[in-house]
Amino acid sequence: MRSFFKTVLACFIAIMAAGFVGFIFVSLLVSVMSATLGDSFTGRTPRPVGNGSVLRITLDESISDNPTEAPFSASLLNGSGYVRRLALLDVISAIDAAAEDPRIEAIYLNINGYPSMGPASLGELRDALDGFRSSGKPLVSYADSYTQSAYYISSVADRVYLNPAGDLEWRGMASRTMFFKGMLDKLGIRSEIVRHGRYKSAVEPFTEREMSPESRLQTERLVGSIWGGIVAQIADSRSLDSAALQRYADSLSVDTPERGVELGMIDSLLYSDQMEEVMDSLIGPDYDVIDLADYTAWYTVPSSAAGDRVEVIYAEGDIVDGYGRRNEVGSDRLSQELSEALDDDDIAAVVLRINSPGGSALASDVIARQVGLLRHKKPVIVSMGDYAASGGYYIAAPADMICASPFTVTGSIGVFGLMFDVGDALESNLGITSSTVASNVSADMGDMTRPMTGAERRYMQRAVDRTYDRFVDVVAEGRNLTANRVDSIAQGRVWSGIDASGVGLVDTRCGLKGAIALAAESAGVFDDFTVTTQRPSQSRIGMFIELFGQEMAMSEDPLVKLAAKTSERMRMAVRDNDKVMALTPLELTFN
């Protein structure tokens, strides 16, 4: 019966969220069916790289942490056609190779729109491009219009060009939280929470109508830290003043292409045909163009290799109990991968790449235990992506060393329990009632048709407090800190990678390539090692389901993105109604 009411509530809430996205379902379904049934299943062989080539980077590809090997090419559709899906490590490796490849004469950035990457991943890609620039080969950028994220990447170029009729967005970064309490009140649904950590704001969307002072404080600090780092990097590349760039954002000063040139953010205004003349002058008139997806295919990190190996293992998505779906971090699946790495004598060291906002506290503890066991036998280096917070930090803590991007969202050491009482809502809105026969007073604890009793609330609070203490102990042991010190920087507070290194939660600031180098050095194999990754295969039906989700995620429509995120968080809240969770709610908007 309890599962029945969970299902009813899930459907009830989903109906509300579906109003945002139902109208696009049919069109997305048609496009996804076209992708899965069309020639994307056949794959394609990347074309050869010729002498005098220019590597063109548009970031039209979907670039994510976790690579996939499928029985067909890793492609999906958006509104404009096929989109290749690439692994970040492969892309960075390809850019590094291009710097040494005598066939590649230059890189041409042509980024329009919104790259499908978070600030930390964008930062790693930008660092790779900066390394290419250091090789002395030309790196130029052109766009019809620059979004902020596209400009952040492009600002590393030697020359930045813009269409005379285009735009340069420059207005800052934001973090938006949706609150559902008003909707729940109208439906007659009561939420009951227990938590440990005054900054643990993951439950606030269900209990408040706006940010608490603590949540606003930490979010303002986080956004300011990450945006300040982005501005500083752009200022350094463009020889501009950071304070001036901040003023331009506050006053929306870059309101015309000409102002972009005047303020030093753009070098020149040109049309695309004039860019051909620029490239001819740099490379010569007979240069060839190769796209990022084709070039990356030549430098894909192998799935297996002989000799000493540094294995990259991915933890990307919400942390869940059991095996989990492909876009989730299942405790059984990840623990199995870590255990296999422990037993494989050819694996000299492991890099655990984390891109997760957390999830189940129990699943996080199971994974953390396996990370600790692995650490006792061989080096384990954690590389943090866009998010490694709450449960994502829990599984990182036992590692030998933690590396984070300056723009990683991490910390959030805190836990909570969230329960719903939908009894009145079901009766008043749907006419559904229930009767329960129980052997003991709290035998039906967790039943969503009644409120918690005082004893049950105290029981849940003890469970939350016990889990928080366990979380703190795991961090204290892994980070070589006292429990009191961890508690002082915990309480559910989120930190940027920049600030996390200052309070002892992160050892060093580096990306995935830097973490791999540290792992090889720690294992004593730096002079001769191979990087390998796990690339799980995927069925056609699995690819079909994921493609639809990718279509939703890649949409540039903020309403669609918000609806998709809302629906997923509500689904998790209902599914894990009586579980202790370690999850962070923050999501940054950097367009």
C-alpha positions in Angstrom: 0.0 0.0 0.0 2.9 2.3 0.8 4.4 1.8 -2.6 0.9 2.5 -4.1 0.7 5.9 -2.5 4.2 6.8 -3.5 3.3 6.0 -7.1 0.1 8.0 -6.8 1.9 11.0 -5.5 4.7 10.7 -8.1 2.0 10.7 -10.8 0.2 13.6 -9.2 3.3 15.7 -9.1 4.4 14.6 -12.5 1.2 15.8 -14.0 1.9 19.3 -12.7 5.5 19.3 -14.0 4.4 17.7 -17.3 2.4 20.8 -18.1 5.7 22.5 -18.8 7.1 19.9 -21.2 4.3 17.8 -22.7 3.9 20.0 -25.7 7.4 19.2 -26.9 7.2 15.4 -26.4 6.0 14.4 -29.9 8.6 16.5 -31.8 11.4 15.2 -29.6 10.2 11.7 -30.0 10.2 12.0 -33.7 13.8 13.4 -33.8 15.0 10.7 -31.4 13.4 7.9 -33.4 15.1 9.3 -36.4 18.5 9.2 -34.7 18.1 5.7 -33.2 16.7 4.2 -36.4 18.8 6.2 -38.9 22.3 5.9 -39.9 23.7 7.0 -36.6 23.6 3.3 -35.6 26.0 2.4 -38.4 28.8 4.6 -37.0 31.4 6.3 -39.2 35.1 6.2 -39.8 36.8 9.5 -39.1 38.4 10.9 -42.2 42.2 11.1 -42.4 44.0 14.2 -41.2 45.8 15.9 -44.0 48.8 18.2 -44.0 48.1 21.9 -43.6 44.9 21.2 -41.6 43.0 23.6 -39.3 41.2 22.0 -36.3 37.7 23.6 -36.1 36.0 23.6 -32.7 32.4 24.6 -32.6 31.3 22.7 -29.4 28.1 21.6 -31.2 29.1 18.2 -29.8 27.7 17.0 -26.5 30.8 16.8 -24.3 30.5 14.9 -21.0 32.7 13.2 -18.5 31.7 9.7 -18.9 32.4 8.1 -22.2 30.3 5.4 -23.8 30.9 2.6 -26.3 27.7 1.7 -28.1 27.0 -0.7 -31.0 26.5 2.4 -33.1 28.0 5.8 -33.1 27.5 7.9 -30.0 25.2 10.4 -31.7 22.0 12.2 -30.9 19.8 14.8 -32.4 18.9 18.4 -31.5 16.8 20.8 -33.5 19.5 21.3 -36.1 20.7 17.8 -36.8 23.0 15.1 -35.6 25.2 15.9 -32.6 28.2 13.7 -31.7 28.8 12.9 -28.1 32.4 13.1 -26.9 34.2 12.4 -23.7 36.0 15.4 -22.1 39.2 13.4 -21.6 39.3 12.5 -25.3 38.7 16.1 -26.4 41.5 17.4 -24.1 43.9 14.7 -25.2 43.1 15.6 -28.9 43.8 19.3 -28.3 47.1 18.4 -26.5 48.0 16.2 -29.5 47.1 19.0 -32.0 49.8 21.2 -30.4 52.4 18.6 -31.4 50.8 17.3 -34.6 52.7 18.8 -37.6 49.6 18.3 -39.7 47.6 20.8 -37.6 48.6 24.4 -38.4 46.0 26.2 -36.2 42.8 25.9 -34.2 39.7 27.8 -35.3 37.1 28.4 -32.6 33.7 29.0 -34.1 31.4 28.7 -31.0 27.9 29.9 -31.4 25.2 29.2 -28.8 25.5 27.5 -25.4 28.2 24.8 -24.9 26.7 21.8 -23.1 29.2 22.0 -20.3 29.4 23.4 -16.8 31.9 26.0 -15.6 34.5 23.5 -14.4 34.4 21.4 -17.6 34.6 24.6 -19.6 37.6 25.6 -17.6 39.4 22.4 -18.3 38.8 22.7 -22.0 40.0 26.3 -21.9 43.2 25.2 -20.1 43.8 22.8 -22.9 43.3 25.5 -25.5 45.7 27.8 -23.6 48.3 25.0 -23.7 47.8 24.8 -27.5 48.3 28.6 -27.7 51.6 28.2 -25.9 52.8 26.0 -28.7 53.0 29.1 -30.9 50.5 27.9 -33.4 47.7 30.3 -34.2 44.5 30.1 -32.2 41.7 32.3 -33.5 38.0 32.7 -32.7 35.0 33.9 -34.6 31.3 33.9 -33.9 28.1 35.4 -35.2 27.2 36.0 -31.5 29.0 35.1 -28.3 27.1 33.8 -25.2 29.0 34.3 -22.0 30.2 30.7 -21.9 31.2 30.8 -25.5 33.1 34.0 -24.9 34.8 32.5 -21.8 36.3 29.7 -24.0 37.0 32.0 -27.0 38.8 34.7 -24.9 41.8 32.5 -24.7 42.4 32.9 -28.5 45.1 35.1 -30.0 42.5 37.0 -31.9 38.7 37.2 -31.2 36.4 38.3 -34.0 32.7 39.0 -34.1 30.1 39.4 -36.8 29.3 43.2 -37.1 25.6 42.4 -36.7 26.2 40.0 -33.8 26.1 40.3 -30.0 28.3 39.7 -27.0 26.5 38.7 -23.9 28.1 40.0 -20.7 25.9 40.2 -17.6 27.2 37.8 -14.9 26.3 34.5 -13.4 23.2 33.4 -11.4 21.9 30.5 -9.4 18.2 30.0 -9.4 16.2 27.8 -7.1 12.5 26.9 -7.6 10.3 26.6 -4.5 7.3 24.2 -4.5 5.8 24.9 -1.1 3.1 27.1 -2.6 2.1 24.3 -5.0 2.2 21.7 -2.3 0.0 23.9 -0.1 -2.6 24.2 -2.9 -2.6 20.5 -3.3 -2.9 19.9 0.4 0.5 18.1 0.6 2.5 18.5 3.7 6.3 18.1 3.8 8.1 17.1 6.9 11.9 17.4 7.2 14.7 16.5 9.5 18.2 17.6 8.7 21.7 18.3 10.2 23.5 21.3 8.9 22.2 24.9 9.0 23.3 25.4 5.4 21.7 22.1 4.1 19.2 23.8 1.8 18.2 20.8 -0.4 14.9 20.5 1.5 14.0 24.2 1.3 12.3 24.0 -2.1 9.6 21.9 -0.3 9.4 23.8 2.9 10.0 27.5 2.1 8.9 30.1 -0.4 12.3 31.7 -0.8 15.9 31.2 0.2 16.8 31.2 3.9 19.5 33.7 5.0 22.0 30.8 5.3 21.3 29.5 1.8 21.5 33.0 0.3 24.8 33.6 2.1 26.5 30.5 0.8 25.0 30.9 -2.7 26.2 34.5 -3.0 29.7 33.4 -1.9 29.7 30.5 -4.4 28.5 32.5 -7.3 30.9 35.4 -6.5 33.8 33.0 -6.2 33.2 31.2 -9.5 32.3 34.3 -11.5 35.3 36.2 -10.1 37.6 33.3 -11.2 36.1 33.4 -14.7 36.5 37.2 -15.0 40.1 36.9 -13.8 41.0 34.4 -16.5 39.4 36.5 -19.2 41.1 39.6 -17.9 44.5 37.8 -18.0 44.0 36.5 -21.5 42.8 39.8 -22.9 45.1 42.0 -20.8 42.1 43.8 -19.3 41.2 44.9 -15.8 39.0 42.5 -13.8 37.3 45.4 -12.0 36.5 47.0 -15.3 35.0 43.7 -16.6 32.8 43.6 -13.5 31.6 47.1 -14.1 30.8 46.3 -17.7 28.6 43.4 -16.5 26.8 45.5 -13.9 26.0 48.3 -16.3 25.4 46.0 -19.4 28.0 48.2 -21.2 28.6 45.7 -24.0 25.3 46.6 -25.8 26.7 46.7 -29.4 29.5 44.9 -31.2 31.4 48.2 -31.6 31.3 48.6 -27.8 32.9 45.2 -27.5 35.8 46.4 -29.6 36.0 49.7 -27.8 36.2 48.0 -24.4 38.9 45.5 -25.6 36.8 42.4 -25.4 36.7 41.9 -29.2 39.6 42.5 -31.6 37.7 43.2 -34.8 34.3 42.9 -36.5 34.2 40.8 -39.6 31.8 38.7 -41.6 32.4 35.0 -42.1 33.7 35.5 -45.7 36.3 38.0 -44.4 37.4 35.3 -41.9 38.4 33.2 -44.8 40.9 35.9 -45.8 42.2 36.0 -42.2 42.8 32.2 -42.2 44.4 32.4 -45.6 46.8 35.0 -44.4 47.7 32.8 -41.3 47.8 29.4 -42.9 47.8 29.8 -46.7 45.0 29.4 -49.2 45.1 25.6 -49.5 44.4 24.6 -45.8 42.0 21.8 -45.0 39.5 21.9 -42.1 38.9 18.9 -39.8 36.2 19.0 -37.1 36.7 18.2 -33.5 34.7 15.0 -33.5 36.7 13.6 -36.4 40.1 14.6 -35.0 39.2 13.4 -31.5 38.4 9.9 -32.9 42.1 9.5 -33.7 43.1 10.2 -30.1 40.5 8.3 -28.1 41.8 7.0 -24.8 42.0 3.2 -25.1 39.7 0.9 -23.1 42.5 -1.5 -22.4 46.2 -1.7 -22.8 49.2 -3.8 -21.6 51.7 -2.7 -19.0 51.3 -0.1 -16.2 48.0 1.7 -16.4 46.3 4.6 -14.8 42.6 3.7 -14.8 40.0 6.5 -14.9 36.8 5.5 -13.2 33.7 7.7 -13.6 31.1 8.7 -11.0 28.7 10.9 -12.8 25.1 11.6 -11.8 23.0 11.2 -8.7 24.2 8.6 -6.2 21.7 5.8 -5.8 21.5 2.4 -4.1 22.0 -0.7 -6.2 23.2 -0.8 -9.7 21.6 2.4 -11.0 20.9 3.6 -14.5 23.6 4.7 -16.8 23.2 8.4 -15.8 23.3 7.5 -12.1 26.1 6.5 -9.7 24.9 3.1 -8.5 26.7 1.9 -5.4 26.9 -1.7 -6.5 28.2 -0.8 -10.0 30.8 1.7 -8.9 32.0 -0.5 -6.0 32.4 -3.4 -8.4 34.5 -1.3 -10.8 36.7 -0.1 -7.8 37.0 -3.7 -6.6 38.1 -4.9 -10.0 40.7 -2.1 -10.1 42.0 -3.2 -6.8 42.5 -6.8 -8.0 44.0 -5.9 -11.4 47.8 -5.9 -10.9 48.3 -4.0 -14.2 46.5 -1.0 -12.8 49.1 1.1 -11.0 46.8 3.9 -9.9 43.2 5.0 -10.2 41.7 8.4 -10.9 38.1 8.7 -9.7 36.4 11.4 -11.7 33.4 12.7 -9.8 30.7 14.8 -11.3 27.8 14.3 -8.8 25.6 16.4 -6.6 25.2 13.5 -4.2 22.1 11.4 -3.4 21.7 8.4 -1.1 23.8 8.6 2.1 23.9 4.8 2.4 25.1 4.4 -1.2 27.7 7.1 -0.7 29.0 5.3 2.4 29.2 2.0 0.5 31.3 3.6 -2.2 33.5 5.5 0.2 34.3 2.2 1.9 35.5 0.7 -1.4 37.5 3.8 -2.2 39.3 3.4 1.2 40.0 -0.2 0.6 41.5 0.6 -2.8 43.6 3.4 -1.4 45.4 0.9 0.9 46.7 -1.0 -2.1 47.4 1.6 -4.8 47.1 5.4 -5.2 43.6 6.9 -5.6 43.4 10.4 -6.9 40.0 12.2 -7.1 39.3 14.6 -9.9 36.3 16.8 -9.3 34.2 18.0 -12.3 31.4 20.5 -12.2 29.9 19.0 -9.0 31.3 16.9 -6.3 29.1 17.9 -3.4 27.4 16.2 -0.5 27.4 12.5 -1.4 29.8 13.4 -4.2 32.2 14.7 -1.6 31.5 11.8 0.7 32.9 9.3 -1.8 35.9 11.6 -2.5 37.1 12.0 1.1 38.9 8.6 1.5 41.2 9.2 -1.5 44.9 9.9 -1.3 44.5 13.3 -3.0 41.6 15.5 -4.1 42.0 17.7 -7.2 39.3 20.2 -8.1 38.7 22.9 -10.7 38.5 26.4 -9.3 34.9 26.3 -10.5 33.9 22.9 -9.0 30.9 23.0 -6.6 31.9 20.9 -3.6 31.5 20.4 0.1 27.8 20.4 1.2 28.8 18.0 4.1 25.3 17.5 5.6 22.3 15.2 5.4 18.6 15.3 5.6 15.4 13.3 5.5 12.3 14.4 3.7 8.8 12.9 4.0 5.5 13.8 2.5 2.0 13.5 4.0 -0.5 13.3 1.1 -3.5 11.9 3.0 -5.6 15.0 2.9 -4.6 15.8 -0.7 -5.6 12.3 -2.0 -9.0 12.5 -0.3 -9.9 16.1 -1.2 -8.5 16.0 -4.8 -9.0 12.4 -5.8 -11.4 10.9 -3.3 -8.9 8.3 -2.2 -8.9 7.2 1.4 -7.1 4.3 3.3 -7.3 2.2 6.4 -4.4 0.6 8.1 -4.1 -2.3 10.5 -0.7 -2.4 12.3 0.8 -4.6 15.0 2.6 -1.8 16.6 2.3 2.0 16.8 4.8 2.8 14.1 4.7 -0.3 12.0 3.5 1.9 9.1 6.2 4.5 9.6 6.8 6.2 6.3 3.2 5.8 5.2 2.5 8.9 3.1 -1.1 9.1 4.1 -0.5 10.4 7.6 1.9 12.8 9.4 4.8 11.6 11.4 4.4 11.1 15.2 6.7 12.8 17.6 8.5 9.5 18.3 8.9 8.9 14.6 10.4 12.4 14.1 12.8 11.8 16.9 13.8 8.5 15.4 14.4 10.1 12.0 16.4 12.9 13.6 18.6 10.4 15.4 19.2 8.6 12.0 20.1 11.9 10.4 22.4 12.9 13.2 24.1 9.5 13.2 24.6 9.7 9.4 26.0 13.2 9.7 28.5 12.1 12.4 29.5 9.2 10.2 30.0 11.6 7.2 32.1 13.9 9.4 34.2 11.0 10.6 34.9 9.8 7.0 36.0 13.3 6.0 38.1 13.8 9.1 39.9 10.5 8.6 40.4 10.9 4.9 41.5 14.6 5.1 43.6 14.2 8.3 41.5 16.7 10.1 39.8 16.7 13.5 36.1 16.1 13.6 35.5 19.5 15.1 37.4 21.1 12.3 35.3 19.3 9.7 32.1 20.2 11.5 33.1 23.9 11.4 33.4 23.8 7.6 30.5 21.4 7.1 26.9 22.0 8.2 25.8 21.5 4.6 27.8 24.5 3.3 28.8 24.4 -0.4 32.2 25.7 -1.5 33.7 26.6 -4.8 36.9 24.7 -5.7 38.8 27.9 -5.0 37.5 28.3 -1.5 37.5 24.5 -0.8 41.2 24.4 -1.2 41.5 27.2 1.4 39.6 25.2 4.1 41.3 21.9 3.5 38.6 20.0 1.6 40.7 20.0 -1.6 44.4 19.4 -2.0 45.2 21.1 -5.3 43.5 22.8 -8.2 43.8 20.9 -11.4 41.7 19.2 -14.0 41.4 15.6 -15.2 44.8 15.6 -17.0 46.5 17.0 -14.0 44.9 14.3 -11.8 46.2 11.6 -14.1 49.7 13.0 -14.0 49.5 13.0 -10.1 48.3 9.4 -10.1 51.1 8.2 -12.4 53.7 10.1 -10.3 52.3 8.6 -7.0 52.5 5.1 -8.5 56.1 5.7 -9.7 55.1 5.1 -13.4 55.2 8.6 -14.7 57.8 7.9 -17.4 55.9 5.0 -18.9 52.2 4.4 -18.4 48.9 4.2 -20.4 45.6 5.8 -19.5 42.6 3.5 -19.7 38.9 4.0 -19.1 35.8 1.9 -18.7 33.5 2.5 -21.6 30.2 0.7 -20.9 28.2 -0.6 -23.9 24.6 0.4 -24.3 21.6 -1.3 -25.9 19.5 0.4 -28.5 16.5 0.9 -26.2 18.9 2.3 -23.6 20.3 4.7 -26.1 16.8 5.7 -27.2 15.7 6.5 -23.7 18.9 8.4 -23.0 18.6 10.3 -26.3 15.3 11.7 -25.2 16.8 12.8 -21.9 19.7 14.4 -23.7 17.3 16.3 -26.0 15.7 17.7 -22.9 19.0 18.6 -21.3 20.5 20.2 -24.4 17.5 22.4 -25.1 18.4 26.0 -25.0 14.9 26.9 -23.8 15.3 27.8 -20.1 11.6 26.7 -19.5 12.3 23.3 -20.8 15.5 22.9 -18.8 13.8 24.1 -15.6 10.9 21.8 -16.1 13.2 18.8 -16.7 15.2 19.6 -13.6 12.0 20.2 -11.5 10.5 16.9 -12.6 13.6 14.9 -11.8 14.1 16.4 -8.3 10.4 15.8 -7.5 10.8 12.2 -8.7 13.8 11.7 -6.4 12.0 13.3 -3.4 9.0 10.9 -3.8 11.1 7.8 -4.6 13.4 8.4 -1.5 10.6 9.5 0.8 12.0 8.0 4.0 15.7 7.8 3.2 18.5 9.8 4.6 20.0 11.8 1.8 23.3 13.6 1.1 22.3 15.9 -1.8 23.0 19.5 -2.8 20.4 21.5 -4.6 22.4 24.3 -6.2 22.5 24.7 -9.9 24.5 27.5 -11.6 23.3 29.3 -14.7 26.2 30.4 -16.9 24.9 31.0 -20.4 
